[in-house]
Amino acid sequence: MTETLEHPVTVSDRAAKRIARILANEPAGTDLRVSVEGGGCSGLQYKYDLVTEREDDDLVIEKNGIAVLIDSISLQYMAGSEIDFVDDLIGQSFQINNPNAVAGCGCGTSFTI
């Protein structure tokens, strides 16, 4: 599956750079998988995994030599989102700016649609 205007998910330059740093220490062919699963204090939460296999229904977002994978079920919850990386006084973390989320929690990984 390719990125389309119907289900766009983007990766910021900061996130792509951080992902590249993480993947530099992993075996060749490793990608970052971002998925949505039930749980967290708001009902749904983001999950980040390093994987070496792609599924047929994955959205593959390639940027600056890295690839982020999102499965088709998670994509329903993430359409229109931007995956970003933030480094501030509180700490470093990946954050997903999701226009579909109507509520979230302080940790930034849990949300409600």
Steps between C-alpha positions, in 0.01 A plus 500: 500500500634847427433824679192671354314825557210297638709362788806720535738443787819701501832474680670822609866563423580479875330160525676369188839605642430331835373183331816492288713523816308211658513283187876561458557252784261238359546232231451609138137487391359609837207744491294682762143374531245734658168344596191573707373256760240503774614614842653797670315745717299643208392176329749474212877523498786520252752219485849522347689188387814430301422234240674331208188385313238701314140389463306524173254755643764732650515866414871560443614856560856553377692812590872578501599134473271362772162326482208518739236227472135535599254210466162560338300471824720753683486729197125544557582670832803692375387647167618859473756464781858621520763292679739740672792481744518749786801581715405744776550557873265213587693252286523343158215312334322423179168682486219446257299808411171329424207714380262209570573494874238682707679442831839382616702452812805675637740229385418567134467133405135443589200656327125482435322531166 
